[in-house]
């Protein structure tokens, strides 16, 4: 259990290529995906979630131990140790990707997890966290993903410009969301294989990254809001791309 507790830290997750999934939603999704190496549960949690844990080898722990394994205020007493997805950007591009979400420098884990959930819902091929972004396997990000972290490849790459180049070399158009984009989302050509670049609300995309995009796109907004957070912008853009590609296949 001591090794599992170390997975609360980014350095521990990186060294072990493991992370902690907490609660029935995440643990259930991880078990269905087959990425669980250990399950820890209190006696009461093991009884409460018995149907979910059928076939899993469960280590019973005390309430005190469960609290040490948890990063929530009110632990439910159920935690799984999971393997980090080893998919690379090369794997994604080798799979003839048609829709990729690329958050750049996104540090807020709730937004990052919601973006993963949105990308999964819209049928994207992958989420690529480019630049100095949040660790997608931290607890808050995992919870915000609502289990989608186990359904869609999630890649991290600190070289944002290199990511853009590789996407373009693979034949994807790279669209950057910026407030002063030269074309409106209403007029963007979205049938082609597309990678969307999304920046954090506070600073937006780094200028050098936005400049490397195939096209810079603005989301038309008729109200008084000056901007959208990254998860909201991603939901709008990925939905429009998914709809355009779906209609083209029909």
C-alpha positions in Angstrom: 0.0 0.0 0.0 2.9 2.3 0.6 3.8 2.2 -3.1 0.2 3.1 -4.0 0.2 6.2 -1.7 3.2 7.5 -3.6 1.0 7.7 -6.7 -0.6 10.9 -5.2 2.5 12.7 -6.5 3.3 13.4 -10.1 6.8 12.1 -9.7 5.5 8.8 -8.3 3.1 8.3 -11.1 5.8 9.0 -13.7 8.2 6.6 -12.2 5.7 3.8 -11.7 3.6 4.4 -14.9 0.6 3.9 -12.5 -2.1 6.1 -11.1 -4.9 5.9 -8.6 -8.6 5.8 -9.6 -11.0 6.5 -6.8 -14.7 5.8 -6.4 -17.1 3.4 -8.2 -17.4 5.3 -11.4 -13.6 5.4 -12.1 -12.8 2.0 -10.6 -15.6 0.4 -12.6 -14.4 2.0 -15.8 -10.9 0.9 -15.1 -11.9 -2.7 -14.4 -13.9 -2.8 -17.7 -10.9 -1.6 -19.6 -8.6 -4.2 -17.9 -6.0 -1.7 -16.6 -6.3 -2.4 -12.9 -3.4 -4.0 -11.0 -4.7 -3.7 -7.5 -8.0 -2.8 -5.7 -8.1 -1.5 -2.2 -11.4 -1.3 -0.3 -12.7 -0.9 3.2 -15.0 -3.8 4.4 -18.0 -1.6 4.0 -17.1 -0.4 0.5 -16.4 -4.0 -0.6 -19.9 -4.9 0.5 -21.5 -1.8 -1.0 -19.9 -2.3 -4.4 -19.8 -6.1 -4.5 -21.5 -6.3 -7.9 -18.9 -3.9 -9.4 -16.0 -5.9 -7.9 -17.1 -9.3 -9.1 -14.0 -11.2 -10.3 -11.6 -8.5 -9.0 -9.0 -9.4 -6.3 -9.7 -6.9 -3.5 -7.3 -6.0 -0.6 -9.3 -5.0 2.4 -7.9 -1.9 4.2 -8.9 0.1 7.3 -10.8 3.4 7.1 -7.5 5.1 8.1 -5.6 3.4 5.2 -8.4 4.3 2.8 -8.1 8.0 3.8 -4.4 7.8 3.1 -5.1 6.4 -0.4 -7.8 9.1 -1.1 -7.4 12.7 -2.2 -11.0 13.6 -1.6 -12.6 15.2 1.5 -15.1 12.3 2.0 -13.5 9.0 0.8 -15.8 6.2 -0.3 -13.2 3.6 0.6 -12.6 2.2 -2.9 -9.4 2.9 -4.8 -7.7 1.1 -7.7 -4.1 1.2 -9.0 -4.2 1.5 -12.7 -1.7 1.4 -15.6 -1.0 4.6 -17.5 -2.0 4.4 -21.1 1.2 3.9 -23.2 -0.3 5.3 -26.4 2.0 7.7 -28.2 1.3 10.5 -30.6 2.9 8.3 -33.3 0.4 5.6 -32.5 -2.5 8.1 -32.8 -1.3 9.4 -36.2 -0.6 5.9 -37.5 -4.2 5.1 -36.9 -5.4 7.6 -39.5 -6.9 10.0 -37.0 -9.6 12.3 -38.2 -10.3 14.4 -35.1 -7.8 15.3 -32.4 -8.1 17.7 -29.4 -4.9 19.5 -28.5 -5.1 21.6 -25.3 -1.9 23.6 -25.0 -0.6 24.8 -21.6 -3.8 23.9 -19.8 -3.1 23.8 -16.1 -6.6 23.6 -14.5 -7.4 19.9 -13.9 -11.2 20.3 -13.8 -11.1 21.9 -17.3 -8.7 19.3 -18.5 -10.8 16.4 -17.3 -14.0 17.9 -18.8 -12.2 18.4 -22.1 -11.3 14.7 -22.1 -14.9 13.8 -21.5 -16.1 16.1 -24.3 -13.6 14.7 -26.7 -14.7 11.2 -25.9 -18.3 12.1 -26.3 -17.6 13.7 -29.7 -15.8 10.6 -31.0 -12.3 12.2 -31.2 -9.4 9.9 -31.8 -7.3 11.3 -29.0 -6.5 14.2 -26.6 -2.9 15.5 -26.8 -1.9 17.7 -23.9 0.8 19.8 -25.5 3.3 22.2 -23.8 3.5 22.5 -20.0 0.0 21.1 -19.2 -1.6 19.5 -16.3 -1.0 15.8 -15.5 -4.1 14.1 -16.9 -3.8 11.4 -14.2 -4.2 13.6 -11.2 -7.2 13.0 -9.1 -9.3 16.1 -9.9 -8.7 15.6 -13.7 -9.7 12.0 -13.5 -12.9 12.8 -11.7 -13.8 15.5 -14.1 -13.3 13.1 -17.0 -16.1 10.9 -15.5 -14.3 7.7 -16.7 -13.6 9.0 -20.2 -9.8 8.8 -19.4 -10.2 5.1 -19.9 -12.1 5.4 -23.2 -9.9 7.7 -25.3 -6.2 7.8 -25.8 -4.6 10.6 -23.8 -1.1 11.7 -24.7 1.2 14.3 -23.1 4.0 16.0 -25.0 5.9 19.1 -23.8 6.9 20.2 -27.3 3.9 22.1 -28.5 5.4 23.2 -31.8 6.7 19.7 -32.5 3.1 18.4 -31.9 1.7 20.9 -34.5 4.4 19.9 -37.0 3.7 16.2 -36.6 0.0 16.7 -36.9 0.4 18.7 -40.2 2.9 16.1 -41.5 0.3 13.4 -40.9 -2.2 15.3 -43.1 -4.4 16.9 -40.5 -5.4 20.5 -40.8 -4.6 22.3 -37.6 -7.2 24.8 -36.4 -6.3 27.2 -33.6 -9.1 28.8 -31.5 -8.3 32.5 -31.0 -10.4 35.6 -30.2 -9.3 37.4 -33.4 -9.2 34.5 -35.8 -9.4 35.3 -39.5 -12.4 33.1 -40.1 -15.5 32.3 -38.1 -16.3 28.8 -36.9 -19.5 29.1 -39.0 -17.3 29.3 -42.2 -14.6 26.8 -41.3 -14.1 23.7 -43.5 -14.5 20.9 -41.0 -14.9 17.8 -43.1 -11.1 17.2 -43.5 -9.2 15.4 -40.8 -8.7 18.1 -38.1 -6.7 18.8 -35.0 -8.0 21.6 -32.8 -5.7 23.7 -30.7 -7.2 25.1 -27.4 -5.4 27.5 -25.1 -6.2 28.4 -21.4 -8.8 31.1 -20.9 -6.4 33.4 -19.0 -3.7 33.7 -21.7 -5.0 31.8 -24.8 -2.7 30.0 -27.1 1.0 31.0 -27.2 1.4 33.3 -30.2 4.1 31.1 -31.7 1.8 28.0 -31.5 -1.2 29.9 -33.0 1.0 31.2 -35.8 1.9 27.6 -36.8 -1.7 26.5 -37.3 -3.2 26.0 -40.7 -6.0 28.4 -39.8 -7.0 30.6 -36.8 -10.7 30.3 -36.0 -12.9 32.5 -33.8 -16.1 31.3 -32.2 -18.9 33.8 -32.9 -20.4 35.1 -29.6 -23.4 37.4 -29.7 -23.6 38.0 -25.9 -21.5 40.1 -23.6 -19.1 37.4 -22.5 -15.5 38.2 -23.6 -14.3 34.6 -23.8 -15.1 30.9 -23.0 -13.2 28.6 -20.8 -11.2 25.9 -22.6 -13.7 23.1 -22.0 -16.6 25.1 -23.3 -14.6 26.2 -26.4 -13.6 22.6 -27.0 -17.2 21.4 -26.7 -18.4 23.8 -29.4 -15.6 23.2 -31.8 -15.4 19.4 -31.4 -19.2 19.1 -31.8 -19.1 21.2 -35.1 -16.3 19.0 -36.4 -18.0 15.8 -35.4 -21.2 16.9 -37.0 -19.5 17.9 -40.3 -17.6 14.6 -40.5 -20.7 12.6 -39.6 -22.7 14.2 -42.3 -19.9 13.7 -44.8 -19.9 9.9 -44.1 -23.7 9.7 -44.4 
